[in-house]
Amino acid sequence: MTQSTPKNVRECALVFESDELPGFEKSTLGLGEAEDGTLVATLVRKRRDSASGQPALLYLHGFVDYFFQTHLAEAFEGAGIRFYALDLRRYGRSIRPGNKENTAAKIDEYFEEVDWALESIAREHKRVLSIVAHSTGALTACLYAKRGALRGLVESLLLNSPFFAFNLGPWDLALSRIAATVAAIAPHLALPQRLSSTYGRTLHQDFEGEWSYDLKMKPLDGFVLYSGWFRMIHHAQDDVLQGLTLCIPVLTMCSAHS
């Protein structure tokens, strides 16, 4: 996706305003214009008087997701670790009119806002203890730790159910590879498939779940799936399989059963 961005986005000063979540605040970074509209990223943190002396961490969400898990922030803050969460471009708070939600040409596009978040955190805190990441966010975290510009600031990775492979049968996996191949010439091809609403229904409190979140930012059946998303994910997964050679601790967590 063609886009123009400011030359030194990481030099932009943080200006926080009240967030949709009570007790939290957010800061927005403009990332220029793309074919599908304005691009921004959003950094969220708990509102506090001062905690500049504490270590901190950065949370990266997964696919069809955004930060709303306040109990996670409370747990880390209670342990003396300042919690920051990043809504990536075209996700959650960062969705703007015309955006093709939850898409990018390649994982490395997200490195720009990760740079901004890490540098912003490092200006206020002595240490960036970790990037805590879920699902596809873990792909971004791992590859950032491999080659991101400010990877030296990150002391560890905590990966929650990292999306290192598609959990699909042989036929559906082959179809996902075909979609990824088609994306080389038609990255914005909208696929007829949508995510099953079953997972979302087990999460949201209006159905069988216990979570309260904005269904416009995290729909039960997801957003439109584009061929380019499959290309991005397959390339990122293949990149991880080639090896990361990381010299920092990595904790990987996943469910033992459904």
Sequence and secondary structure as in RCSB ss.txt:
>XXXX:A:sequence
MTQSTPKNVRECALVFESDELPGFEKSTLGLGEAEDGTLVATLVRKRRDSASGQPALLYLHGFVDYFFQTHLAEA
FEGAGIRFYALDLRRYGRSIRPGNKENTAAKIDEYFEEVDWALESIAREHKRVLSIVAHSTGALTACLYAKRGAL
RGLVESLLLNSPFFAFNLGPWDLALSRIAATVAAIAPHLALPQRLSSTYGRTLHQDFEGEWSYDLKMKPLDGFVL
YSGWFRMIHHAQDDVLQGLTLCIPVLTMCSAHS
>XXXX:A:secstr
  EE  TTGGGS    EE SSTTEEEEEEEEEEETTEEEEEEEEEE  S  TTS EEEEE  TT  S  HHHHHH
HHHTT EEEEEE TTSGGG  TT  TT  S GGGGHHHHHHHHHHHHHH S EEEEEEETHHHHHHHHHHHH TT
GGGB  EEEES   S    HHHHHHHHHHHHHTTT TT B S    HHHHHHHBTTTT  B   TTTS TT S  
BHHHHHHHHHHHHHHHT     S EEEE  S  
